[in-house]
Amino acid sequence: MTGFSKRCVVCLVGISVWVAIPAGADDDYLSILEAEARDTGGRVDEATVSDVARPEIKVRSVQDNQTIKPAMDFEAFEVELNTYYSGTWFLYEKLDSEQRRAVYSTYRQDNRTASVREKIVKLLTSR
């Protein structure tokens, strides 16, 4: 073989190796993707799920033990809500003046935030 022929053969072998390596890598990558798709895309039969013992999840209940400063007049009550209870105020300001007086009356009887919020929600949903 001449020098030119040897160089052509070496170039062709190099090119074929260069082309073959990424093709093999693509196949591995593709097979990994397909395996992942099979793993996460499968649906589980509900009968199988119910047979599996699950640990019991304990749910903590949230209790609102806050109180609003007692013995305020109507205007001070509104300022207190607006200043320190913005979520409650957001709903409270949607009420008309008569409903606001009813909330104030509830506050006078029971100054817990839970009672006041419950009254606001009842008034909003009774419209």
Secondary structure, DSSP 8 states (H G I E B T S, - for coil): --HHHHHHHHHHHHHHHHHHHHHHHHHHHHHHHHHHHHHHH----HHHHHHS--------------B--SS--HHHHHHHHHHH-HHHHHHHTTS-HHHHHHHHHHHHH--BHHHHHHHHHHHHHT-
